[in-house]
Amino acid sequence: MTTAEFFRKNLFAWAADNPRPMPWKGEKDPYKIWLSEIILQQTRVEQGWPYFEKFVANYPTVQALAAAPEDAVLKLWEGLGYYTRARNLHAGARYVSYELNGIFPNTFDTLRSIKGVGDYTAAAVASFAFNLPHAVLDGNVYRVLSRFFAIDTPTDLPAAKKQFSALAQEMLDPAKPAAFNQAMMDFGATCCTPAQPKCNTCTLNSRCQAYQLGRQNDFPVRIKKAARKERFFLYLIVQHSGNTYLRKRTGKDIWRGLHEFPMLEVDNATELTAETAERLFLPTGLPPGAQWQKSSPQFRQILTHQEVVAVFLELHLPPKIKSGFFEHFLFKESFEVPYADVKKKFAFPRVIIRFFDKNG
């Protein structure tokens, strides 16, 4: 029995004994498969599952998603992180609906034309929706193959993608690509796990080179990541006659398209204070009747290459405020909204959601 034959036979045997029900399993609608794959990028199944169900309930077709305002899509995505995925999802739905007349692409290459769809997502949709013989390559597949073949090529090097893609394609069962791809991902997620893999009961262990060498924890190999950059955000929650001020993040920085309170970015954590806010924001001092009410503890959000440390300052202003106060640079492009509407109408970064959760 060849290595590929052994691999397929035992992988399918494991899958038969270890069912993993999920709402998108067995789905043939390419829109729903694509939706699930975008949601699950860099996201655990348990976290992505309710978002998939929310999106299907609100936008059951690609045309419904295309017709939705971007702010509504971002609000539904709120808390899932990596918001570029949501913007690409919305742009992709519009592309399919308006440029392709609502007909989903049905080949690997045409699927790649959708914004935000890379090789992995194209292979997943091609195999699950159209039963085309394209092997998926995600973190689970890298881990399974690197251990089974004891491959020491660092998986975060560009050369690794070509090597592992060819190997995944070689292992793929061309007669049952959808079942094989699903089994590979489930196997990596629940048996060949990053920590404490279930090697003793694994159906592949008799030919798994890492297991035979006792080195399963040495794979996959990765280059040490650079340290995350810390950034320090000082948010001002301005209460003014029952209203507050928000602005929408634009440009190429993090969280594009999300909303936030007026914010000062400072150099270090020691500057996350009301004194700093007054020095940078109110150099002539607080207006008559204005009062600082609260200063929050630090809230943190870890991103791929950055870590945001945020403090929220609450400033109460009198109903009548001197002319020119809101023309300060901090309020450029800001708009006034009822404070009661803030949480339910706008999408925010997770660090602000955490502040809301702690403060009601």
VOGU-3710 file (C-alpha; in Angstrom, 3 decimals, decimal comma):
1> mttaeffrkn> 0,000/0,000/0,000  1,433/3,341/-1,023  1,804/6,144/1,488  -1,051/8,085/-0,115  -3,341/5,054/-0,031  -2,493/4,378/3,612  -3,054/8,021/4,503  -6,473/8,220/2,802  -7,721/4,884/4,131  -6,824/5,642/7,728
11> lfawaadnpr> -7,914/9,269/7,603  -11,368/8,235/6,360  -11,529/5,512/9,024  -10,783/8,121/11,702  -13,417/10,498/10,268  -16,072/7,769/10,286  -15,439/7,142/13,976  -15,199/10,817/14,941  -18,127/12,780/13,475  -17,946/16,521/13,993
21> pmpwkgekdp> -21,327/18,118/13,207  -21,284/21,724/12,027  -24,041/23,699/10,272  -22,089/24,119/7,036  -21,055/20,459/6,711  -22,576/18,828/3,655  -23,662/22,237/2,356  -23,594/22,582/-1,432  -24,595/26,237/-1,751  -21,298/27,953/-2,705
31> ykiwlseiil> -22,426/31,193/-1,045  -22,850/29,531/2,364  -19,625/27,571/1,999  -17,748/30,754/1,086  -19,396/32,561/4,012  -18,347/29,842/6,457  -14,775/29,794/5,169  -14,372/33,578/5,469  -15,775/33,525/9,007  -13,472/30,655/10,029
41> qqtrveqgwp> -10,278/32,328/8,805  -8,146/32,813/11,942  -11,198/31,920/14,048  -12,076/28,853/16,113  -15,152/26,892/15,018  -16,846/27,474/18,382  -16,467/31,239/17,997  -17,424/31,390/14,319  -20,469/29,094/14,511  -22,969/31,673/15,915
51> yfekfvanyp> -21,725/34,301/13,447  -22,380/31,935/10,547  -25,916/31,378/11,798  -26,483/35,129/12,260  -25,275/35,924/8,755  -27,378/33,173/7,152  -30,445/34,382/9,069  -29,915/38,032/8,109  -28,486/37,484/4,614  -29,654/34,086/3,309
61> tvqalaaape> -28,397/34,762/-0,223  -25,419/36,472/-1,773  -27,809/39,074/-3,212  -29,145/39,885/0,259  -25,622/40,405/1,569  -24,721/42,555/-1,414  -27,719/44,825/-0,794  -26,845/45,406/2,871  -25,118/48,641/3,964  -21,477/48,100/4,933
71> davlklwegl> -22,098/49,487/8,425  -24,784/46,837/8,991  -22,399/44,079/7,891  -19,669/45,377/10,203  -22,122/45,595/13,102  -23,183/41,958/12,580  -19,479/41,001/12,448  -18,717/42,945/15,641  -16,569/41,017/18,116  -15,186/38,537/15,575
81> gyytrarnlh> -12,102/40,607/14,749  -10,015/40,901/11,577  -12,589/43,234/10,057  -10,900/43,214/6,665  -12,629/39,842/6,264  -16,044/41,482/6,708  -15,269/44,253/4,229  -13,972/41,718/1,705  -17,031/39,532/2,292  -19,300/42,454/1,504
91> agaryvsyel> -17,256/43,483/-1,536  -17,228/39,872/-2,752  -20,994/39,599/-2,444  -21,400/42,748/-4,497  -18,991/41,453/-7,121  -20,881/38,167/-7,490  -24,284/39,863/-7,450  -23,595/42,834/-9,704  -20,679/41,755/-11,907  -21,514/38,046/-12,251
101> ngifpntfdt> -25,318/38,356/-12,222  -25,550/36,455/-8,950  -23,922/33,320/-10,369  -21,167/32,046/-8,098  -17,854/31,141/-9,803  -17,456/27,367/-10,113  -13,734/26,860/-10,777  -10,653/27,393/-8,629  -9,312/30,214/-10,824  -12,614/32,089/-11,105
111> lrsikgvgdy> -13,203/31,766/-7,357  -9,824/33,458/-6,842  -11,235/36,528/-8,588  -13,456/37,281/-5,581  -11,894/39,854/-3,280  -10,391/38,252/-0,190  -10,425/34,727/-1,641  -6,994/33,105/-1,644  -5,866/29,634/-2,572  -7,225/28,017/0,591
121> taaavasfaf> -10,738/29,458/0,341  -10,899/28,818/-3,415  -9,906/25,178/-2,855  -12,464/24,780/-0,073  -15,369/26,187/-2,091  -14,286/24,331/-5,240  -14,165/20,987/-3,431  -17,149/21,362/-1,088  -19,553/23,009/-3,534  -18,420/21,529/-6,849
131> nlphavldgn> -16,456/18,385/-5,797  -13,373/19,569/-7,685  -10,020/17,920/-6,799  -8,283/20,795/-5,016  -6,608/20,150/-1,662  -7,028/22,748/1,072  -3,969/24,023/2,910  -4,615/25,675/6,274  -2,884/25,554/9,651  -4,391/22,174/10,453
141> vyrvlsrffa> -3,146/20,654/7,189  0,342/22,125/7,631  0,519/20,552/11,090  -0,717/17,104/10,022  1,601/16,870/7,027  4,642/18,318/8,792  4,314/15,708/11,545  3,438/12,760/9,313  6,449/13,398/7,058  8,687/15,095/9,714
151> idtptdlpaa> 9,167/18,129/7,465  11,463/20,718/9,012  10,812/23,504/6,487  9,481/26,457/8,533  5,824/26,791/7,598  5,963/30,583/7,675  8,549/30,734/4,871  7,282/31,369/1,316  8,958/28,148/0,111  6,807/26,089/2,468
161> kkqfsalaqe> 3,570/26,883/0,670  4,745/25,325/-2,588  6,125/22,254/-0,820  3,088/21,620/1,375  0,595/22,420/-1,397  2,144/19,766/-3,630  2,141/17,253/-0,785  -1,478/17,978/0,172  -2,498/17,544/-3,457  -0,612/14,233/-3,604
171> mldpakpaaf> -2,438/12,930/-0,514  -5,862/14,141/-1,704  -8,376/11,516/-2,754  -9,402/12,818/-6,213  -12,582/10,764/-6,136  -13,739/12,263/-2,815  -12,048/15,657/-2,481  -14,731/17,251/-0,304  -14,772/14,394/2,183  -10,977/14,255/2,257
181> nqammdfgat> -10,559/17,998/2,831  -13,148/18,000/5,611  -11,528/14,982/7,259  -8,096/16,633/7,125  -9,327/19,792/8,797  -11,300/17,908/11,453  -8,375/15,583/12,125  -5,989/18,485/12,617  -8,449/20,372/14,799  -9,338/17,515/17,151
191> cctpaqpkcn> -6,711/14,754/16,943  -3,427/16,156/15,605  -3,781/19,242/17,781  -1,081/21,875/18,402  -0,671/20,807/22,037  -1,143/17,309/23,447  -2,019/15,546/20,170  -3,800/12,202/20,571  -0,915/10,229/19,073  -1,460/6,993/20,981
201> tctlnsrcqa> -4,898/6,441/19,443  -4,169/8,026/16,049  -4,934/5,832/13,025  -1,895/7,263/11,214  0,688/6,729/13,952  2,267/3,576/12,469  3,651/5,646/9,590  3,831/9,069/11,237  7,530/9,928/11,205  7,318/12,505/13,984
211> yqlgrqndfp> 5,563/9,996/16,247  8,016/7,233/15,426  10,877/9,594/16,326  9,134/10,831/19,463  9,314/14,359/18,079  5,687/15,251/17,410  5,989/18,415/19,491  8,852/19,643/17,259  6,534/20,066/14,277  5,483/22,201/12,544
221> vrikkaarke> 8,640/24,306/12,539  8,190/28,066/12,607  10,518/31,053/12,584  10,319/33,052/15,785  7,869/35,907/15,389  8,860/39,523/15,957  7,573/41,183/19,109  4,254/42,996/18,836  4,307/46,770/18,758  2,450/48,407/21,656
231> rfflylivqh> 0,174/51,365/20,939  -1,518/53,550/23,548  -4,980/55,046/22,909  -6,616/57,646/25,134  -10,352/57,754/24,389  -12,578/60,673/25,374  -16,209/59,885/26,100  -17,738/63,329/25,968  -21,204/63,571/27,542  -23,066/66,598/26,249
241> sgntylrkrt> -26,816/66,981/26,847  -27,366/63,211/26,663  -25,209/62,892/23,566  -21,661/61,816/22,883  -19,254/62,037/19,962  -18,078/59,306/17,602  -15,974/59,124/14,500  -15,432/56,451/11,865  -11,919/55,112/11,343  -10,690/55,562/7,797
251> gkdiwrglhe> -7,390/55,249/5,974  -5,057/52,256/6,066  -4,676/51,853/9,820  -6,266/49,108/11,933  -10,038/48,870/12,325  -10,916/50,702/9,117  -14,666/51,205/8,866  -15,312/50,790/12,612  -16,379/53,562/14,971  -14,646/54,940/18,041
261> fpmlevdnat> -14,749/57,821/20,470  -12,454/60,795/19,814  -8,972/59,463/20,507  -5,446/60,630/21,213  -2,592/58,226/20,545  0,197/58,774/23,065  3,720/57,409/23,450  3,414/55,236/26,549  1,073/54,011/29,267  2,048/56,745/31,721
271> eltaetaerl> 0,386/59,296/29,422  -3,034/57,607/29,519  -4,349/60,222/31,979  -6,724/63,160/32,236  -3,689/65,398/32,669  -2,413/64,339/29,254  -5,846/64,921/27,741  -5,989/68,431/29,159  -2,444/69,217/28,011  -2,997/68,010/24,434
281> flptglppga> -6,701/68,549/24,008  -7,541/71,480/26,312  -4,406/73,600/26,652  -6,454/76,507/27,993  -8,128/74,330/30,628  -11,600/72,904/31,056  -14,492/75,186/30,067  -16,625/76,518/32,941  -18,954/73,794/34,212  -17,045/70,919/32,559
291> qwqksspqfr> -15,934/68,008/34,757  -13,908/64,844/34,437  -16,113/62,042/35,786  -14,294/58,754/35,313  -11,002/57,291/34,215  -11,144/53,604/33,341  -8,523/50,973/34,038  -6,479/49,821/31,061  -8,133/47,654/28,425  -6,059/45,620/25,978
301> qilthqevva> -6,591/44,114/22,558  -3,991/41,885/20,944  -3,769/42,014/17,158  -1,499/40,061/14,846  1,410/42,502/14,969  0,223/45,051/17,517  -1,170/45,299/21,017  -3,474/48,202/21,830  -3,628/49,546/25,376  -6,587/51,870/25,923
311> vflelhlppk> -7,922/54,061/28,703  -11,349/55,741/28,569  -11,890/59,182/30,094  -15,410/60,485/30,652  -15,857/64,236/30,320  -19,181/65,900/31,153  -19,849/69,236/29,453  -22,491/71,830/30,337  -25,407/72,215/27,883  -24,045/75,576/26,744
321> iksgffehfl> -20,452/75,279/25,697  -18,231/78,062/24,453  -17,959/78,545/20,720  -15,116/76,714/19,027  -14,809/73,877/21,554  -15,797/71,181/19,078  -13,672/72,561/16,267  -10,548/71,177/17,947  -8,559/68,698/15,840  -9,778/65,823/17,984
331> fkesfevpya> -13,341/66,394/16,822  -12,643/66,686/13,114  -14,961/64,289/11,260  -16,699/63,454/14,559  -20,462/63,552/14,865  -22,858/63,886/17,778  -25,199/60,977/18,590  -27,466/60,064/21,516  -25,361/58,081/23,972  -28,180/55,544/24,369
341> dvkkkfafpr> -27,891/54,618/20,678  -24,144/54,100/20,597  -23,870/50,385/21,408  -26,793/49,168/19,317  -26,239/51,170/16,127  -22,487/51,231/15,546  -19,698/48,646/15,177  -16,661/49,088/17,430  -13,235/47,466/17,910  -13,141/44,748/20,548
351> viirffdkng> -11,265/46,945/23,015  -14,236/49,348/23,096  -16,724/46,470/23,336  -14,831/45,248/26,402  -15,168/48,699/27,930  -18,928/48,614/27,291  -19,185/45,137/28,808  -17,513/46,343/32,010  -19,510/49,573/32,234  -23,022/48,536/31,208
//
